[in-house]
């Protein structure tokens, strides 16, 4: 994009609503509760004929630096320094507050272009607040309604006037590559890749229970305090994406809200956060499940792993807070034994001990992510599969049901990501589930496909002797 705009203001003035309006998608969580947004969220915006980057930020409040609100404020100030200009939102419905005046002083001291935006201007009595806004010393306020899309043309003109036409429109050579689209319309299942492309970008989601250390882990990967962290559980609410390079490969990583047991999720805001985390899981390729090494394999941990497997994503387990473990060798042996025992549906899943705080094991974790992603993309030729199927039937023939033996004739791989196979057989409805598990375990062992979901479906073959239907 030609320039970047940060959206700032006090809590509950409509920053995330405007962010969603400009980006054209409901990416940021929106609720009547003040302080929903905590981390800064980047995105791509389009306003009439303008294309630019936008950053949604947390509401600015006057608090100490050691509090959660103080750390949120530091994230917002970092977004202001990163952006080329700022949209300063005020609530035209409620009028100016002392916090607005304090924020105006901060923005004037920064010396960056600022557009004063009066949101909720459609409300009755908002005209008086527009006149009061002049005393902020930031020029004429631009009245809009982010909820209803009113005043967008005036906002476009104000942005161009503040940033300048040269930077606003740039040249034809300044068009930047857009972020990876994570919409569910990607036709990944039809993709036939014979060789694994290690230069292709990869999408990774970090999930786990609250306070497992997900944001701290991503900050360690980036080498900066990009995401808000702290001792409080449940800090992260939005699914925030960050991009970085690892050995020349582009990685898009999603930080997600902590997933608690469904019975404990009662508030509307937490339900929105959980839904956002589930959406990140579905759109990711590899999902890293972060477990607390001191209290691993809680019931919720197992349910998260099972969810990732059912969604068909490539799972990797990270035992975090390894720096707090004393008997590491003994604990590691116990954890690996527990992994094999408690997760039989994803036999061979890669599990790596790490410390997001100190950086221990992060190289091993990235290697495990790449290896799992390579297995998740694996394809096997039809000739090899049919030879393997014959040997499996010789070793352990399918059972006879009601005195009639089931015959398996043909096998082929129909998709990857995750690997999916179809077997043509007689009476597929009579084949027991235990034999399907026998085939899946054999695939994992004989074709070196550990730790990824495998799908096998049975299909009844056509009877060549059956009379064909007459054409009408």
C-alpha positions as CSV (number, residue, x, y, z in Angstrom):
1,X,0.0,0.0,0.0
2,X,1.1,3.6,-0.6
3,X,0.6,4.7,3.0
4,X,-0.6,3.4,6.4
5,X,-3.2,4.9,8.6
6,X,-3.6,4.2,12.4
7,X,-7.1,4.5,13.9
8,X,-6.9,5.8,17.5
9,X,-9.2,7.2,20.1
10,X,-10.6,6.4,23.6
11,X,-12.4,3.2,24.2
12,X,-15.8,2.5,22.6
13,X,-15.8,5.3,20.0
14,X,-16.1,2.9,17.0
15,X,-12.5,2.3,15.9
16,X,-13.1,-1.4,15.1
17,X,-16.3,-0.6,13.4
18,X,-14.5,1.8,11.1
19,X,-11.7,-0.7,10.6
20,X,-14.3,-3.3,9.4
21,X,-16.0,-0.7,7.2
22,X,-12.7,0.3,5.5
23,X,-11.4,-3.2,5.1
24,X,-14.7,-4.5,3.7
25,X,-14.8,-7.5,6.0
26,X,-15.7,-8.1,9.6
27,X,-12.2,-8.9,10.8
28,X,-12.1,-7.0,14.2
29,X,-14.4,-8.0,17.0
30,X,-17.1,-5.4,17.7
31,X,-19.1,-5.2,21.0
32,X,-20.7,-2.5,23.2
33,X,-18.3,-3.4,25.9
34,X,-15.5,-0.8,26.1
35,X,-11.9,-2.0,25.5
36,X,-12.7,-5.0,23.3
37,X,-9.6,-4.4,21.1
38,X,-6.3,-4.9,22.9
39,X,-3.6,-5.7,20.3
40,X,-3.0,-3.7,17.2
41,X,-4.5,-5.3,14.1
42,X,-3.2,-4.5,10.6
43,X,-5.3,-4.7,7.5
44,X,-5.8,-3.5,3.9
45,X,-8.4,-0.7,3.3
46,X,-10.2,0.7,0.3
47,X,-12.0,4.0,0.4
48,X,-13.6,5.1,-3.0
49,X,-10.4,5.3,-5.1
50,X,-7.9,5.1,-2.3
51,X,-6.0,1.9,-1.3
52,X,-4.0,2.0,1.9
53,X,-3.0,0.0,5.0
54,X,-4.9,0.5,8.3
55,X,-4.1,-0.4,11.9
56,X,-6.9,-1.0,14.4
57,X,-5.7,-0.1,18.0
58,X,-6.8,-0.3,21.6
59,X,-8.6,2.6,23.2
60,X,-6.1,5.1,24.8
61,X,-6.5,5.6,28.5
62,X,-4.5,7.5,31.1
63,X,-3.0,4.7,33.3
64,X,0.3,3.5,34.7
65,X,2.7,1.5,32.4
66,X,2.5,-1.6,34.6
67,X,-1.2,-2.1,34.2
68,X,-2.9,-4.0,31.4
69,X,-4.4,-0.7,30.1
70,X,-0.9,0.8,30.2
71,X,0.5,-2.0,28.1
72,X,-2.4,-1.6,25.7
73,X,-1.5,2.1,25.4
74,X,2.1,1.2,24.5
75,X,0.8,-0.9,21.7
76,X,-1.3,1.9,20.4
77,X,1.6,4.4,20.6
78,X,3.7,1.9,18.6
79,X,1.0,1.9,15.9
80,X,1.0,5.7,15.8
81,X,4.8,5.7,15.3
82,X,4.5,3.0,12.6
83,X,1.8,4.7,10.6
84,X,2.1,7.6,8.1
85,X,-1.0,9.4,9.5
86,X,-3.6,9.0,12.2
87,X,-7.4,9.0,12.2
88,X,-8.4,10.4,15.6
89,X,-11.9,9.2,16.4
90,X,-14.2,11.1,18.9
91,X,-17.8,10.2,19.8
92,X,-20.0,13.0,18.4
93,X,-23.0,11.5,20.3
94,X,-21.4,11.8,23.8
95,X,-19.2,14.8,23.1
96,X,-15.6,15.6,24.2
97,X,-14.1,14.2,27.3
98,X,-10.9,15.1,29.2
99,X,-9.3,11.9,27.7
100,X,-10.0,13.2,24.2
101,X,-8.2,16.5,25.0
102,X,-5.2,14.6,26.5
103,X,-5.0,12.4,23.4
104,X,-5.1,15.4,21.2
105,X,-2.1,16.8,23.0
106,X,-0.2,13.6,22.4
107,X,-1.0,13.5,18.7
108,X,0.0,17.1,18.2
109,X,3.4,16.4,19.8
110,X,4.0,13.5,17.4
111,X,4.0,15.9,14.5
112,X,2.3,13.3,12.1
113,X,-0.7,14.2,9.9
114,X,-4.0,13.8,11.8
115,X,-7.6,13.7,10.6
116,X,-10.1,14.4,13.3
117,X,-13.1,12.1,12.8
118,X,-16.4,12.6,14.6
119,X,-18.1,9.2,14.6
120,X,-21.7,8.5,15.4
121,X,-22.6,11.8,13.7
122,X,-26.0,10.5,12.8
123,X,-27.2,10.8,16.4
124,X,-29.5,13.5,17.5
125,X,-27.7,16.5,19.0
126,X,-24.3,15.6,17.5
127,X,-23.9,19.0,15.9
128,X,-22.9,20.7,19.2
129,X,-20.1,18.2,19.6
130,X,-18.8,19.1,16.2
131,X,-18.4,22.7,17.2
132,X,-16.7,21.7,20.5
133,X,-14.2,19.5,18.6
134,X,-12.5,22.6,17.1
135,X,-10.9,23.3,20.5
136,X,-8.8,20.2,20.2
137,X,-6.5,22.1,17.8
138,X,-6.6,19.4,15.1
139,X,-8.6,21.3,12.4
140,X,-12.1,20.7,11.1
141,X,-13.8,17.5,12.3
142,X,-15.0,15.1,9.6
143,X,-18.5,13.8,10.6
144,X,-19.1,10.1,9.7
145,X,-21.1,7.1,10.8
146,X,-18.9,4.0,10.7
147,X,-21.9,1.8,11.5
148,X,-24.0,3.1,8.5
149,X,-21.3,4.1,6.1
150,X,-22.2,7.8,6.0
151,X,-19.6,10.5,5.4
152,X,-17.1,8.1,3.7
153,X,-16.6,10.5,0.7
154,X,-15.8,13.4,3.1
155,X,-13.4,11.1,5.0
156,X,-11.6,10.3,1.7
157,X,-11.2,14.0,0.9
158,X,-9.9,14.7,4.4
159,X,-7.3,11.8,4.1
160,X,-6.1,13.1,0.7
161,X,-5.8,16.6,2.1
162,X,-3.8,15.5,5.1
163,X,-1.4,13.0,3.5
164,X,-1.0,14.8,0.1
165,X,-2.1,13.6,-3.3
166,X,1.4,12.2,-4.2
167,X,1.5,9.9,-1.3
168,X,-2.2,9.1,-1.4
169,X,-2.3,7.9,-5.0
170,X,1.4,7.2,-5.7
171,X,2.5,5.8,-9.0
172,X,1.5,2.6,-10.9
173,X,4.7,1.0,-9.7
174,X,3.9,1.4,-6.0
175,X,1.3,-1.3,-5.9
176,X,2.2,-3.7,-3.2
177,X,1.4,-7.4,-2.9
178,X,-1.7,-8.0,-0.9
179,X,-1.7,-10.2,2.2
180,X,-2.5,-13.9,1.7
181,X,-6.3,-14.4,1.4
182,X,-7.5,-16.7,4.1
183,X,-11.1,-16.9,2.7
184,X,-12.7,-20.3,2.7
185,X,-13.1,-20.3,-1.1
186,X,-9.5,-21.4,-1.7
187,X,-9.5,-24.5,-3.9
188,X,-6.6,-26.1,-2.1
189,X,-8.1,-29.6,-2.2
190,X,-7.9,-29.6,-6.1
191,X,-4.2,-28.8,-6.0
192,X,-2.0,-31.6,-7.2
193,X,1.6,-31.0,-6.1
194,X,4.1,-33.7,-6.8
195,X,7.0,-32.1,-5.0
196,X,6.9,-30.1,-1.8
197,X,7.6,-26.4,-2.5
198,X,9.7,-25.0,0.5
199,X,9.5,-21.4,-0.8
200,X,5.7,-21.3,-0.6
201,X,4.2,-19.1,2.2
202,X,2.8,-21.1,5.1
203,X,-0.1,-20.2,7.5
204,X,0.3,-21.3,11.1
205,X,-2.2,-20.8,13.9
206,X,-1.2,-20.8,17.6
207,X,-3.9,-22.2,19.9
208,X,-4.3,-23.4,23.4
209,X,-5.9,-22.8,26.8
210,X,-5.8,-19.2,28.3
211,X,-2.4,-18.2,29.7
212,X,-0.5,-21.0,28.0
213,X,2.0,-18.5,26.5
214,X,0.8,-18.2,22.9
215,X,1.4,-14.4,22.5
216,X,4.8,-14.7,24.3
217,X,5.8,-17.5,21.9
218,X,5.0,-15.3,18.8
219,X,6.8,-12.3,20.3
220,X,9.9,-14.5,20.7
221,X,9.7,-15.6,17.1
222,X,9.4,-12.0,15.9
223,X,12.1,-10.7,18.3
224,X,9.9,-7.8,19.5
225,X,6.9,-7.1,21.8
226,X,4.5,-7.1,18.9
227,X,1.6,-8.7,20.8
228,X,0.2,-7.8,24.2
229,X,1.3,-10.2,27.0
230,X,1.1,-10.3,30.8
231,X,0.3,-12.5,33.8
232,X,-3.5,-12.0,33.3
233,X,-5.3,-14.9,31.6
234,X,-7.4,-14.1,28.5
235,X,-5.6,-11.0,27.3
236,X,-5.8,-11.9,23.6
237,X,-9.3,-11.5,22.2
238,X,-8.9,-11.0,18.4
239,X,-7.1,-13.5,16.2
240,X,-4.1,-11.3,15.2
241,X,-1.9,-12.2,12.2
242,X,1.8,-11.4,11.9
243,X,4.2,-12.1,9.1
244,X,7.9,-12.8,9.3
245,X,10.6,-14.8,7.4
246,X,12.2,-18.0,8.6
247,X,15.1,-19.2,6.5
248,X,13.8,-17.3,3.5
249,X,10.3,-18.6,3.8
250,X,7.3,-16.3,4.5
251,X,5.4,-17.4,7.6
252,X,1.9,-15.9,8.4
253,X,1.2,-16.7,12.1
254,X,-2.1,-16.2,13.9
255,X,-2.3,-15.5,17.6
256,X,-5.7,-16.6,19.0
257,X,-7.7,-16.2,22.1
258,X,-7.5,-18.9,24.8
259,X,-10.0,-21.7,24.3
260,X,-11.9,-22.6,27.5
261,X,-14.4,-25.4,28.0
262,X,-17.7,-24.7,26.2
263,X,-19.7,-24.7,29.4
264,X,-17.6,-21.9,30.9
265,X,-18.0,-19.6,27.8
266,X,-21.0,-17.6,28.8
267,X,-20.3,-13.9,27.9
268,X,-21.1,-12.7,24.4
269,X,-17.6,-11.2,23.9
270,X,-15.8,-14.5,24.8
271,X,-18.1,-16.3,22.4
272,X,-17.0,-13.9,19.7
273,X,-13.3,-14.5,20.6
274,X,-13.7,-18.3,20.5
275,X,-15.5,-18.1,17.1
276,X,-12.6,-16.0,15.8
277,X,-10.1,-18.5,17.1
278,X,-12.0,-21.4,15.4
279,X,-12.0,-19.5,12.2
280,X,-8.2,-19.1,12.4
281,X,-7.9,-22.9,12.9
282,X,-10.0,-23.6,9.8
283,X,-8.0,-21.2,7.6
284,X,-4.5,-22.3,8.9
285,X,-2.4,-25.0,7.4
286,X,-0.5,-26.0,10.5
287,X,-1.9,-25.6,14.0
288,X,0.5,-25.4,17.0
289,X,-1.3,-26.5,20.2
290,X,0.5,-24.9,23.1
291,X,0.4,-26.9,26.3
292,X,1.7,-25.9,29.7
293,X,4.5,-28.4,30.4
294,X,3.7,-28.2,34.1
295,X,0.0,-29.2,33.8
296,X,-0.3,-30.8,30.3
297,X,-3.1,-32.8,28.8
298,X,-6.0,-31.3,30.6
299,X,-9.4,-32.4,29.2
300,X,-9.6,-29.1,27.3
301,X,-6.1,-29.7,25.7
302,X,-7.3,-33.1,24.4
303,X,-10.5,-31.5,23.0
304,X,-8.5,-28.8,21.2
305,X,-6.2,-31.4,19.6
306,X,-9.3,-33.5,18.6
307,X,-10.9,-30.4,17.1
308,X,-7.8,-29.6,15.0
309,X,-7.7,-33.2,13.7
310,X,-11.4,-33.2,12.8
311,X,-10.9,-30.0,10.9
312,X,-8.1,-31.7,8.9
313,X,-5.3,-29.3,9.9
314,X,-1.7,-30.4,10.4
315,X,-1.2,-30.4,14.2
316,X,2.0,-29.9,16.2
317,X,2.2,-29.9,20.0
318,X,4.5,-27.4,21.9
319,X,5.1,-28.1,25.6
320,X,5.7,-24.5,26.7
321,X,7.3,-23.1,29.9
322,X,10.0,-25.7,29.7
323,X,12.4,-23.4,31.6
324,X,10.3,-24.0,34.7
325,X,10.7,-27.8,34.6
326,X,13.4,-29.3,36.9
327,X,13.7,-33.0,36.0
328,X,13.6,-32.4,32.2
329,X,14.7,-35.8,30.9
330,X,12.2,-37.7,33.1
331,X,9.4,-35.2,32.3
332,X,10.1,-35.5,28.6
333,X,9.9,-39.3,28.6
334,X,6.6,-39.0,30.6
335,X,5.1,-36.4,28.2
336,X,6.0,-38.5,25.1
337,X,4.4,-41.6,26.6
338,X,1.3,-39.6,27.6
339,X,1.1,-38.2,24.0
340,X,1.1,-41.7,22.5
341,X,-1.5,-43.0,25.0
342,X,-3.9,-40.1,25.0
343,X,-3.9,-39.2,21.3
344,X,-4.2,-42.5,19.4
345,X,-6.3,-40.9,16.7
346,X,-3.2,-38.9,15.5
347,X,-0.4,-41.4,16.1
348,X,3.1,-40.0,15.6
349,X,2.1,-36.3,16.3
350,X,5.3,-34.2,16.7
351,X,5.7,-32.8,20.2
352,X,8.5,-30.3,21.1
353,X,9.5,-28.9,24.5
354,X,9.9,-25.1,24.2
355,X,10.1,-21.9,26.2
356,X,8.5,-18.9,24.7
357,X,10.1,-16.7,27.4
358,X,13.7,-17.7,26.8
359,X,13.6,-19.0,23.2
360,X,14.6,-22.6,24.0
361,X,13.4,-25.1,21.4
362,X,12.0,-22.6,18.9
363,X,14.3,-23.9,16.1
364,X,13.1,-27.5,16.8
365,X,9.5,-26.3,16.8
366,X,9.8,-24.6,13.4
367,X,11.5,-27.8,11.9
368,X,8.6,-29.8,13.3
369,X,6.1,-27.4,11.7
370,X,7.8,-27.7,8.3
371,X,8.1,-31.5,8.5
372,X,4.4,-31.8,9.4
373,X,3.4,-29.4,6.7
374,X,5.4,-31.5,4.2
375,X,3.6,-34.7,5.3
376,X,0.3,-32.9,5.2
377,X,0.9,-32.1,1.5
378,X,2.2,-35.6,0.6
379,X,0.9,-37.5,-2.4
380,X,1.3,-41.2,-3.2
381,X,1.1,-42.8,-6.7
382,X,-1.9,-45.0,-7.4
383,X,0.4,-47.9,-8.4
384,X,2.1,-47.9,-5.0
385,X,-1.2,-47.7,-3.2
386,X,-2.7,-50.7,-5.0
387,X,0.4,-52.8,-4.4
388,X,0.3,-51.8,-0.7
389,X,-3.5,-52.6,-0.5
390,X,-2.9,-56.1,-1.9
391,X,-0.1,-56.8,0.7
392,X,-2.4,-55.5,3.5
393,X,-5.2,-57.8,2.5
394,X,-2.8,-60.8,2.3
395,X,-1.5,-59.9,5.8
396,X,-5.0,-59.4,7.3
397,X,-7.9,-60.1,5.0
398,X,-11.1,-58.1,5.4
399,X,-13.6,-59.9,7.6
400,X,-16.5,-62.0,6.3
401,X,-19.9,-60.4,7.2
402,X,-23.0,-62.7,7.1
403,X,-20.9,-65.3,5.4
404,X,-19.8,-63.1,2.6
405,X,-16.3,-61.7,2.3
406,X,-15.6,-58.1,1.5
407,X,-13.3,-57.7,-1.5
408,X,-11.2,-54.5,-2.0
409,X,-10.4,-53.9,-5.7
410,X,-8.8,-50.5,-6.2
411,X,-7.3,-47.6,-4.2
412,X,-6.2,-44.1,-5.1
413,X,-5.5,-40.8,-3.4
414,X,-8.1,-38.2,-4.3
415,X,-6.6,-35.2,-2.4
416,X,-3.9,-33.9,-0.1
417,X,-4.0,-31.3,2.7
418,X,-4.9,-33.6,4.5
419,X,-4.2,-36.8,2.5
420,X,-7.5,-38.5,1.5
421,X,-8.0,-41.9,-0.1
422,X,-10.8,-43.8,-1.8
423,X,-11.0,-47.6,-1.9
424,X,-13.4,-49.3,-4.3
425,X,-14.8,-52.4,-2.6
426,X,-17.9,-54.6,-2.3
427,X,-20.4,-53.9,0.5
428,X,-18.6,-50.8,1.9
429,X,-21.4,-50.3,4.5
430,X,-20.5,-53.7,6.1
431,X,-16.8,-53.0,6.6
432,X,-16.1,-52.5,10.3
433,X,-14.4,-49.4,11.6
434,X,-11.6,-51.5,13.1
435,X,-10.4,-52.5,9.6
436,X,-10.4,-48.8,8.5
437,X,-8.2,-48.0,11.4
438,X,-5.9,-51.0,10.5
439,X,-5.5,-49.4,7.0
440,X,-4.9,-45.9,8.3
441,X,-2.2,-47.2,10.8
442,X,-0.6,-49.1,7.9
443,X,-0.5,-46.0,5.7
444,X,1.2,-44.0,8.5
445,X,3.9,-46.7,9.0
446,X,4.6,-47.8,5.5
447,X,4.5,-44.4,3.7
448,X,6.0,-42.4,6.6
449,X,3.0,-40.2,7.3
450,X,3.0,-39.7,11.1
451,X,1.1,-37.0,12.9
452,X,-1.4,-35.8,10.3
453,X,-5.1,-36.6,9.8
454,X,-5.7,-39.3,7.1
455,X,-9.1,-39.9,5.5
456,X,-10.2,-43.2,3.9
457,X,-13.6,-43.6,2.4
458,X,-15.1,-46.7,0.9
459,X,-17.0,-46.7,-2.3
460,X,-18.9,-49.5,-4.0
461,X,-17.6,-50.2,-7.5
462,X,-19.8,-50.3,-10.6
463,X,-21.2,-53.7,-11.6
464,X,-20.2,-54.2,-15.2
465,X,-22.8,-57.0,-15.6
466,X,-25.7,-54.8,-14.3
467,X,-28.1,-53.7,-17.1
468,X,-27.6,-50.0,-18.0
469,X,-30.5,-47.7,-17.9
470,X,-32.1,-46.9,-21.2
471,X,-31.7,-43.3,-22.4
472,X,-34.9,-41.5,-22.7
